[in-house]
Amino acid sequence: MSLGPPCTHAQDTVRVLSYNIRHGTGMDGRVDLERTAAVIRALAPDVVLLQEVDSCTARTGGVDQAALLAELSELPHYAFGRFMEYEGGAYGMAILSATPVLEQWNHELPGGTEPRSALAARIRPSSSRSELVFVGIHLYRNEAERFEQARRVIDIFGEETAPVLLVGDFNSQPGDAVMRLLGGKWKLPSKPPDDRRTWPADAPRVEIDHAMYRPEESIEAIAYRVIDERVASDHRPVFLLITLR
């Protein structure tokens, strides 16, 4: 993990992390939220958008994973958005934040193989003078389903006046129809050419985890890259450092 915390946070810079954590299950098949949290802490993000999060399900021991990861990651504010009920609890996404979540929504997206939603939170990071809207997504499963889900995301946030970051597991690669559609509204920065693929974590073959933002005239990507973490999940985390103009 070569992107550690800066000595100080510059005014109007925001550190954002996207991580599909596979409900804390690593490539070794072991559920270990302490390990997941260690990955997050090492990158000192202001906001983390997590995919594949369990809430009180039998398969992960009845743990409220969003609440526990907020505590372990030292990001005390969080939101959880369910996709569906699962094994006595719920399965969905979470947003962790160092500063309070001012407003949150969990918007239902068009269904398909599994239910899906867009989890959004309005947050003012401590290093920013502005409020931002962070939208977490996990599009699924085939391209037709993902395309309709992406179209709905555009409809939901089309009138939002604050800067919007769209972050998560898109299950789509740059150049796919889904990414072209979203690229008409959000800016997708370029990762370093040798550091783009995100899945599977031990030997990535595809680039499906992304962070996009708008409006382009208000936000600039200072750093955007995949973190070389090979064990804690089946996805590698994606780190974005932005500045607000």
Salt bridges, closest charged atoms under 4 A:
ASP12 OD2 - ARG129 NH2 2.43
ASP28 OD2 - ARG30 NH2 3.57
ASP28 OD2 - ARG35 NH1 2.82
ASP32 OD2 - ARG30 NH1 2.79
ASP46 OD1 - HIS9 ND1 3.59
GLU52 OE2 - HIS138 NE2 3.99
ASP54 OD2 - ARG59 NE 2.80
GLU103 OE1 - ARG122 NE 3.21
GLU114 OE1 - ARG116 NH1 3.14
GLU148 OE2 - ARG151 NH2 3.35
GLU160 OE1 - ARG122 NH2 3.13
ASP169 OD2 - HIS138 NE2 3.13
ASP169 OD2 - HIS235 NE2 3.62
ASP195 OD2 - ARG225 NE 2.92
GLU207 OE2 - LYS191 NZ 2.81
ASP209 OD1 - HIS235 ND1 2.89
GLU216 OE2 - LYS187 NZ 3.95
GLU220 OE1 - ARG245 NH2 3.74
ASP228 OD1 - ARG230 NE 2.72
ASP228 OD1 - ARG236 NH1 3.27
ASP234 OD1 - ARG22 NE 3.82
